Amino acid sequence: MGRTMVVSVAKEIRHFPTETLPLYEAMDLTKGGDLAKIKLDDQLYTLRITRAGKLILTK
């Protein structure tokens, strides 16, 4: 696969009340599976749900 990225959004969350942030269900993003592709500009990332129920985002 590629490199594993650790994504931290704690700083942004402190500035905005939780109810104003978009909320996405991981199972909706993966359509019930365990993988989804996420595009940001021209970069493509893979979101994976592990057997332990953790999320991994890789480039």
VMD Tcl script that draws the C-alpha trace (Angstrom):
set ca {
  {0.00 0.00 0.00}
  {1.48 3.46 0.52}
  {2.62 5.49 3.43}
  {0.30 5.68 6.42}
  {-0.74 9.21 7.33}
  {-1.84 10.29 10.80}
  {-4.44 13.00 10.51}
  {-5.03 15.32 13.48}
  {-7.91 17.76 13.43}
  {-7.98 18.52 17.17}
  {-6.83 22.11 16.63}
  {-9.65 22.85 14.18}
  {-12.28 21.19 16.36}
  {-11.44 23.47 19.28}
  {-12.34 26.51 17.15}
  {-15.75 25.28 15.98}
  {-18.68 23.91 17.95}
  {-19.15 20.21 17.15}
  {-22.64 20.73 15.75}
  {-21.31 22.98 12.94}
  {-18.79 20.43 11.63}
  {-19.80 18.03 8.85}
  {-20.31 14.47 10.09}
  {-19.73 11.47 7.84}
  {-20.35 7.85 8.75}
  {-17.34 5.76 7.71}
  {-19.61 2.90 6.65}
  {-21.48 5.30 4.35}
  {-18.19 6.43 2.78}
  {-17.20 2.80 2.16}
  {-20.75 1.81 1.10}
  {-20.75 -0.98 3.69}
  {-17.29 -2.28 2.75}
  {-13.94 -1.51 4.29}
  {-12.31 0.72 1.63}
  {-13.05 4.10 0.08}
  {-11.14 6.49 -2.16}
  {-10.97 10.14 -1.10}
  {-9.75 12.83 -3.51}
  {-8.25 16.14 -2.40}
  {-7.30 18.36 -5.32}
  {-5.15 16.06 -7.50}
  {-4.19 13.67 -4.66}
  {-5.96 10.35 -4.13}
  {-6.14 8.72 -0.68}
  {-7.47 5.38 0.53}
  {-9.58 5.17 3.68}
  {-9.59 1.71 5.27}
  {-11.62 0.37 8.17}
  {-9.59 -2.29 10.00}
  {-10.97 -5.46 11.58}
  {-10.47 -3.74 14.94}
  {-12.75 -0.88 13.83}
  {-9.98 1.71 13.40}
  {-9.59 4.07 10.43}
  {-6.40 4.26 8.37}
  {-5.89 6.92 5.69}
  {-3.08 6.25 3.22}
  {-1.77 8.15 0.23}
}
mol new
graphics top color blue
foreach p $ca { graphics top sphere $p radius 0.5 }
foreach p [lrange $ca 0 end-1] q [lrange $ca 1 end] { graphics top cylinder $p $q radius 0.2 }
display resetview
